[in-house]
């Protein structure tokens, strides 16, 4: 009897995966990533003093990186520290490969 249960358990564990993430949470994260990416793009052209523009740019970049990390966790992707442009690009590519858009 134990052998039968072990066999069934092995077969089920191969099929049972991670539960699908909440679609509304996924959509909210995608929208937030889109807003933050647009904000980062538009900061370069604003006629504000350089100090203020740099401060706002850094804040937008930190928010984008935190949201990107949260999206990777939700998608079940391995997450490295998103603190450099290279790691940011890798995280974005992983999300795109997983079917995310923003």
C-alpha positions as CSV (number, residue, x, y, z in Angstrom):
1,X,0.0,0.0,0.0
2,X,2.8,2.4,0.8
3,X,4.4,1.8,-2.6
4,X,1.1,2.7,-4.3
5,X,0.8,5.9,-2.3
6,X,4.4,6.8,-3.0
7,X,3.9,6.3,-6.7
8,X,0.7,8.4,-6.7
9,X,2.5,11.2,-4.7
10,X,5.4,11.2,-7.2
11,X,3.1,11.5,-10.2
12,X,1.1,14.2,-8.6
13,X,4.1,16.3,-7.5
14,X,5.2,16.3,-11.1
15,X,1.9,17.8,-12.2
16,X,1.1,20.1,-9.4
17,X,2.8,23.4,-9.9
18,X,2.7,26.8,-8.3
19,X,-0.7,28.4,-8.1
20,X,-1.4,31.0,-10.7
21,X,-0.9,34.6,-9.5
22,X,-3.9,36.8,-9.0
23,X,-4.6,38.4,-12.4
24,X,-5.7,41.7,-10.9
25,X,-2.4,42.0,-8.9
26,X,-0.5,41.1,-12.1
27,X,-2.4,43.8,-14.1
28,X,-1.8,46.4,-11.3
29,X,1.9,45.6,-11.3
30,X,2.1,45.9,-15.1
31,X,0.3,49.3,-15.0
32,X,2.6,50.5,-12.3
33,X,5.7,49.4,-14.3
34,X,4.4,51.2,-17.3
35,X,3.7,54.4,-15.4
36,X,7.1,54.4,-13.8
37,X,8.9,53.7,-17.1
38,X,7.1,56.6,-18.8
39,X,8.0,58.8,-15.8
40,X,11.7,57.9,-16.1
41,X,11.6,58.7,-19.8
42,X,9.9,62.1,-19.4
43,X,12.2,63.3,-16.6
44,X,15.1,63.9,-19.0
45,X,13.2,66.5,-20.9
46,X,11.7,68.5,-18.1
47,X,12.9,72.1,-17.6
48,X,13.5,71.7,-13.9
49,X,16.7,72.4,-12.1
50,X,19.3,69.6,-12.4
51,X,19.2,68.8,-8.7
52,X,15.5,68.3,-8.6
53,X,15.5,66.4,-11.9
54,X,18.2,64.1,-10.5
55,X,16.4,63.6,-7.2
56,X,13.1,62.7,-9.0
57,X,14.9,60.5,-11.5
58,X,16.5,58.5,-8.6
59,X,13.2,58.2,-6.8
60,X,11.5,56.9,-10.0
61,X,14.3,54.5,-10.7
62,X,14.2,53.1,-7.1
63,X,10.4,52.7,-7.4
64,X,10.7,51.0,-10.8
65,X,13.4,48.6,-9.5
66,X,11.3,47.7,-6.4
67,X,8.2,47.1,-8.6
68,X,10.3,45.0,-11.0
69,X,11.5,42.9,-8.2
70,X,7.9,42.5,-6.9
71,X,6.8,41.5,-10.4
72,X,9.6,38.9,-10.7
73,X,8.5,37.4,-7.4
74,X,4.9,37.2,-8.4
75,X,5.8,35.6,-11.7
76,X,7.9,33.0,-9.9
77,X,11.2,34.1,-11.5
78,X,14.5,34.0,-9.7
79,X,15.3,37.5,-8.5
80,X,18.6,39.0,-8.1
81,X,19.1,42.4,-6.6
82,X,17.9,44.9,-9.2
83,X,20.3,47.7,-8.5
84,X,22.2,48.1,-11.7
85,X,21.1,48.7,-15.4
86,X,22.4,45.2,-16.3
87,X,20.3,43.4,-13.6
88,X,17.3,45.6,-14.5
89,X,17.6,44.5,-18.1
90,X,17.9,40.9,-17.1
91,X,14.8,41.1,-14.9
92,X,12.9,42.9,-17.7
93,X,13.9,40.2,-20.2
94,X,12.9,37.4,-17.8
95,X,9.5,39.0,-17.4
96,X,9.0,39.5,-21.1
97,X,10.0,35.8,-21.7
98,X,7.4,34.8,-19.1
99,X,4.7,36.7,-21.1
100,X,4.5,40.0,-19.2
101,X,4.0,43.3,-21.0
102,X,4.0,46.9,-19.8
